[in-house]
Amino acid sequence: MRTSGADRSGTTAFLRSLVKLAPGIHAGAVQNMKFGRELFASRRAETEALVATYFALGGAQAMITVVGRDELEAAMREPERWGQLMVRVGGFSARFVELSPAVQREILARTLN
């Protein structure tokens, strides 16, 4: 059984899978992608190439999440300093500090380092 976060073939294979979906079937729905912070810090050129390839292959939209556990934990401790932090929840975006503590903990549990 395949589950979220269980990719075994790498990021390029993941993106290639997404572009196989015909836009007419999913009406160009946004693709939610969660990447670790390291890709955007120490491997920026590779990340830019991956995203460019995704769109070059026919990708329609992308919602890329890059937030780490440290930021979420800090927002839980000091919500007054993190009012701008947006997260994706069940198909919509929300301010993390406005979510219930239970939802915050659930998001934290699903977040990469």
C-alpha positions in Angstrom: 0.0 0.0 0.0 1.3 3.5 -0.9 0.9 6.2 1.6 1.9 9.9 1.8 5.6 10.4 2.3 6.4 6.8 1.2 8.0 7.8 -2.1 10.8 5.4 -3.0 11.8 6.6 -6.5 12.9 10.2 -5.7 11.7 13.7 -6.3 12.0 13.6 -10.1 9.8 10.5 -10.3 7.3 12.1 -8.0 7.0 15.2 -10.2 6.8 13.1 -13.4 3.9 11.2 -11.8 2.0 14.4 -11.2 2.2 15.5 -14.8 0.8 12.2 -16.0 -2.6 13.4 -14.8 -4.7 14.9 -17.6 -5.7 18.5 -16.6 -9.2 17.9 -18.1 -9.8 15.2 -15.4 -8.7 17.2 -12.4 -9.5 20.7 -13.8 -5.9 21.9 -13.2 -6.2 21.3 -9.5 -3.2 22.4 -7.4 -0.6 19.8 -6.5 0.4 20.0 -2.9 4.1 19.3 -2.5 6.1 19.3 0.8 9.8 19.6 0.6 12.5 19.7 3.3 14.1 23.1 4.0 17.5 21.7 2.9 16.3 21.6 -0.7 15.7 25.4 -0.7 18.8 26.2 1.3 21.8 24.1 0.3 20.4 22.7 -2.9 18.7 25.7 -4.4 19.8 25.2 -8.0 18.6 21.6 -8.0 15.3 22.6 -6.6 14.8 25.4 -9.2 15.6 22.8 -11.9 13.1 20.4 -10.5 10.3 22.9 -10.4 11.2 24.2 -13.9 11.1 20.6 -15.2 7.7 20.0 -13.6 6.2 23.0 -15.4 8.1 22.2 -18.7 6.6 18.7 -18.6 3.1 20.2 -18.3 2.6 20.8 -14.6 -0.4 23.1 -14.2 -0.1 24.4 -10.6 2.0 23.8 -7.5 1.5 24.5 -3.8 5.0 24.1 -2.4 5.3 23.9 1.4 8.6 24.6 3.0 8.2 25.0 6.7 10.1 23.1 9.3 9.3 21.8 12.7 11.3 24.5 14.4 9.1 27.3 12.9 5.9 25.4 13.9 7.1 24.7 17.4 8.1 28.4 17.8 4.7 29.5 16.6 3.0 27.2 19.2 5.2 28.8 21.9 4.9 32.4 20.8 1.9 32.8 18.5 2.0 36.6 18.7 5.3 36.5 16.7 4.1 34.1 14.0 0.8 35.6 12.8 2.0 35.5 9.2 2.8 31.8 9.1 0.5 30.1 6.6 -0.1 26.3 6.4 -2.1 24.1 4.0 -4.9 22.2 5.8 -7.3 19.9 4.0 -7.4 21.8 0.8 -7.3 25.3 2.2 -4.6 27.7 3.6 -4.9 29.0 7.1 -2.8 31.0 9.6 -1.2 28.4 11.8 -1.7 30.3 15.0 -5.4 30.6 14.4 -5.9 26.8 14.3 -6.9 24.8 17.3 -4.1 23.2 19.3 -5.2 19.8 18.2 -4.9 20.7 14.5 -1.5 22.4 15.2 -0.2 19.2 16.8 -1.5 17.2 13.8 0.3 19.4 11.3 3.5 19.3 13.4 3.3 15.5 13.4 3.3 15.5 9.6 6.1 18.0 9.2 9.6 17.3 8.0 12.5 18.6 10.0 
